[in-house]
Structures are given as structure tokens and as C-alpha cells.
């Protein structure tokens, strides 16, 4: 099969598009004939050797995939050849066939496209975990979502609205701001404007945001503590901005705010059953029309480097996938 390979830590353009043997499913595993694979920013970090998990080389990047069950390993029940599924794959997804554990594979609703399915798991599971488990977002609370035009930010806006929150989005361009408004944000602010903190205060009647969803880090995190409500919750999702923030402890004390880490992958290592419970809830939301993965562009498998370059430029909206 065709697969992208990382032979040594490198930039995406140095990957190799190669022919490799078709993988065979082991005990408890299934093989998926891939139809779509999602791209995530952490794929780039992993290719560069900068991500916390470093797979042995050579390896194929990617973790999220959707397609059709092609082979079933020993010990697998509940899946049959031909089932339409989405999965967190164990051996990469920038390829024509992937291997996944059956316990991290889900049948998808008939109405869900393969592109939507590939784009769903990581971002919606992360936001569901953040907003219903790490904190409990309440109806009518103000939810401030940073980088809201990206995949994980979009999922936070959609789930936040489902939970009854009022959403303020931030993004870095007029196109992205308009996209956020089209996706249900009540207000959309450009975080490149020096006064976005004051705008949040004005919108919320000087109180500030009750919950802040921050996948960016850096200065955005530090400034967020200036527009968070008393007893507010700052959710630390990641550091896509490239800098790990230092948050002034006096603001944590004086406003009595909570700074909450959201590490969905780490939680699953200790509580693997959570993934199934969360996915069942997310499928209910999807079938009720309350959430919907948005794919802004699909690239051919052979064009994975171009797709990653677009993702790294931060000019993409929502999710980008490979159509295989």
C-alpha cells in the first residue's frame, strides 16, 4: 500500500511517499480501508520529533481515520467486514489501510460522511471532556473560545451552545471571525487587536467570561486572566501558539479562579471506558443536529505535504482531511 513515512525527525516536506507491506490485524484489532484521514497540528510536531509521544522510526503519521472494515483480527466481536467506521489508529493514517484496536473504533451513523467521521474524534472528545468533565459548563454562562475557527475551537463552540452557554469567539482574521459568527458565536473578536480583553469585559457587563477555552497558550493565556470572571475557570487545552505561558499567581488568588488542565489522551490511559461513553453522547448530539464536524478542504493522499503546510500556516478553517 501507499503510505507517508517519517524515516527521521524532519519537516513534513522531507517525508517519503513509499510502498510498504499491507498490515495485518492482530488480536483485538481490525484493518480499515481508509476513505479519509484527519490532519491535526500535533501531527506536525510528531514528524519534527517535538511531540511528547515519539514513535519508533520509521513511522506513518496520523491518528484519526474513517473508512470500511477490511479485515477482522482474532478476538474481535461487534464488527464485520464492510462496516463503516471511524477510529483512532495505532499505526498511522496517512496511508491506504490502517490498523486500529476494536475498542477505539466506532460505527458511524448512516448520515455521517467519511470526511466528517475522520474529523470528529479528537476535537469533539477533547471539548466534551473539557466542558462536561474537567468543568461543568452551565446554561447562560459566558464561554470564551480562543482560536475558535480551528477544529478544536469549533467543537468547543458547538458543544458550548448545546450546553446552553453564550459564546464569544476569538480568531486572527476577518474571514475567521465571520466563520465563527456563522457557526453560532454571539460575538467574534480579533485577538490581534490590543483591546480584545476590554471588549470581553464590555460584552459581559464588566464581569468577564465564566469559562475560557484556551488551545493557544502564550500571551493569550496570560491576557485571559485579565478578562475572566471571579471564580471563573481557565481551561488549558494546549499550546498551539508555541509558547507555554506563565500565569500570575496573584490573579489566581485575587479572582479565585481555577486553572484546569485538559489532557484527554492522558485521561484515556487511566479511564479507557470514557471514550465510549463520550462518543455515544456525541453521536446523540450529531443525530439531533446539535453538532457537526466541518471540513474546509480535502486533499489527496499524495498531497499530504501541501495539506500540512496549509495547516501550519494557520490559514485553514475548521478541519483539513486527506481523501484517500
N, C-alpha and C positions, 0 to 999 in steps of 0.2 A: 504494500500500500504506500501511497504518498504521505509523507509527514515532514513537518518542520523539525529540525534538530538543532539543539544547542550543544556543541561539542566542547566549548569552553566559555567562561563568562565573557560576554560581549554585548555590543549594541545590537538591536534587532536586525539591522541590515547585514550583519555578519552570520546570521543563522544559515543553515544549509537545508534546501528543499530536496529530500532524498527519498529513495525507495528503501523501505525496511520491511522485515517479515510481518505478516499478519499476526496479531497477538491472539493467544488462546485463553479463554476464561478459565480461571482456577476455581477452587471450591468457594461457593458463595458468591461467585461473580457472574456477570453477563457481559457479552460483547454487543456493542451498539454500532450499527451502520450509521455514521454521522450524517445528519442533514444540516445542522447549524451548530456553531460553537461561539460562545460569547468571549469577548475580549475584556479584560479588566486591567486597571492600571498596575496592579501588583504583578501581572504577567511580565511587564517591562522590568520591574525591579528584580524579579526572579531570573530573567535572562541575563541581567547585568551582575547577578550574584550579590545583590543588595537586600534581598528579602530575608526575613527571619528563618524561613524554611528553604534549605538549599538541597535540591535533589541531586543524587549522583549523576554525573555526566557520562555519556550524552543523554539528553532527555528531550521530550517533546513538551512545549509549554501548553498552558491552558488547563482549566478545571471544570468549566461548565459546558454541557453538551446536550443536544436533543437529537433524537433520531428513532430508528426502529431496531428492536431487539433482533439480533442476527444469530446469536448462539447463547446457550444457557449452560453454565457450569454445574458440576455436581453439588447437590445440597441446596439448590435454589428452588424455591416454591413461589407461586404467585405471579410468575412471569412466563410468557410464552413467546416463541419466535413470531415476529410481526407486530408485537405491542408497540404503540407509540409512547415514548418515554422521554423524560429529562433526567439528568444525573450529574453528580459530582464525580468525575472520572479520576481514576487512580494513576493513570499512565499518560496523561496529556490528551488534549482535544484538538490541537492544530494538525489534524490528520483525518484520514478517511474512515478509520474504525477506532473505537475506544473501548477500554475495559473499565467497568465500574462495579463496585460492590452492590449487591442487590439491596442492601439496607440503606444505600444512598441513591437509590433510583426510584422514580415515581412515574406512574402512568399519568399522562396529561389529558385534560378534558378534550373532548372532540372539537370544540370550537377554538382551541388554542393552537396557533401556528407553531411550527418548529422554531422559528426565529424568536417568537415571544417566549417559548419554553426555555430556550438556551439562555435568554437574557434575564431570567426570573430568579433563580435560586439564591445566589449570593446577596444581591442587593435587597430583595424583599425579605429574606430571612434575617438579614442584619438589621433592617429597620423595624421589623416586627419584634425582634429580640430587644432592641433598644427602647422602643416606645411602650411595650407591654410587660417586659420582664425587668430590664435594668431600671426603668422608671415606669410609672403608670400615668400616661398622659390622660388628662381629664377633659371632658367636654367644656368648650368655651375658653380653655387656656390658650395663650398665645405661644405658638411654636415657631421659632426662628430657625430656618434651614439654610445653612451655608452651602455654596456650590450646588444650588438646587436644580440646575439644568443638567447636571450629570446623572448617571444612572442611580447611584445610591441616594442622592438628594431627591430625585424624582420619586423614588419609592417612599422616602420619608414624608414627602408632601402628601402622597396619595393615602398612605396609612394614617397619617395625622388627620386628614379630613374625614376619613372613615371613623376615627375615634372621636370626632366632634370638635377638634381644635380649630383655631383660627390661624392661618398660615401666613407668615412673612418669609419671602424667599430672598436670597442674595445670589447674585451672579455677576459676571465680569464684562458683559456686553449688552447692547440694546437688543440684539437678536435673542440672547438667552433670557433677558428679562421678559420679553414678550412671550417666549415659550413658557416660562414659569406661570405667567398670568393665564395663558391658555390651558394650563394644567390644573388650575384651581387655586393658585395663590391669591390671597386678597390684596397683597402688596408685594412689589418686587423692587429691590434696592440694589444699586451697583456698589459692590464693596470696594471699588476703586475710588469712589467719591469719599472725600475726607469726612463728610458729615453723616455717614450711614448710621453711626451709633446714635446721633441725635435724632435721626429720622425714626429709628426703632422706638426711642423714648416717646417721641411725639405721637406715633401711631398707637402706642399702648397707654396713652394718657399719663405719661411720666413714670409708669410703674416698671416697664421693662418686660422682656419676654420671660414667660414662666419656664419654658424648656428651650434650650438651644442645642441644635444638632450640628456637630462640627466635624466634618471629614477632612478639613483643610489643615488645621494646626497653625503654627507660627503666629504672626501678628494677629490673625483673625481670632484665635483663641483668647489672646490677651485682651483685645478690644471687646470681645464678647462679655467679659466680666464687668464692663462699664455699662452695659445695657441689659443686664439680666435682672429679673425681679427679685425682691427679697425672698429668701427660701427657694430660689429658682434652682434648676438642675441643668448643668452643662454636661452634655454627652460627648465624650471624646471618642470619635469613630476611627480616626486615622490622621495621617499627616501628608496628604497629597500635595500640600504646598512645599514640602521638602524640608521643613524645619520643625523640630519638636519644641513646643512652647514652654516657657517658664511662666507660671501663673502666680501673681502676687497673693501671698497667703493672707495679707491683711484684708483684701477684698472678700476672700472666702469667709473670714471671720466676721467682718462688719455686716455683710449682707446675709450671712448664714446660708450660703449657697452650698450645693453639693456638686462636686466634680466627679463624674461617673465614667469609668472605663467601659467600653463596649467592644469585647473581643469574642465575637460569635464563634469563630473557629476553635478558640481555646475552650469555650464553654462546651462545645460538642464533644471534645475529647473526654470530658468528665461526665457528660449527660447526653449520650448519643441518641436517646429516645426523643430528645427535644426537637430534633429536625423533623421527625414525622408529625408530631403534634402541631408544629408551626406550619408545615406545608399543608396539612389538612385545613387549617384555619385560612391560609392564604388562598387555597383553591376555592373555598366558600366565598371569599371576598371577590375573587375573579369572576366566578359564575354569577354573582349578584351584580356585576358591573361596577364594583366599587374601586377595583384596582386593575391596571392594565400595563404590562411592560411595553415600553416604547422603544422601537429600534429605528434610529435615524438613518442608518446606512448599513447595507450588507456588502461585503467584499468577497470575491472568490478566494478559495483556499490559497491559490498561488499568489495572491496579492496580500498576504498577511503582513508583510513588512510595511506596505503602504498603509494598511489599516492601523498598525501600531504607531506609525509616525503621526497619523491624524489624531489618534488618541493622546499621544504625548504632547501634542501642540495645544491641547485643551480647547480646540475649536469645535469639537463634536458636541452633539446634543444627545442626552439620554444614553442609550446603549449602542455599541457597534458590534456587529457579528460577522463571522465568516459563514457564507453559504456554501455548503460542501456538496 
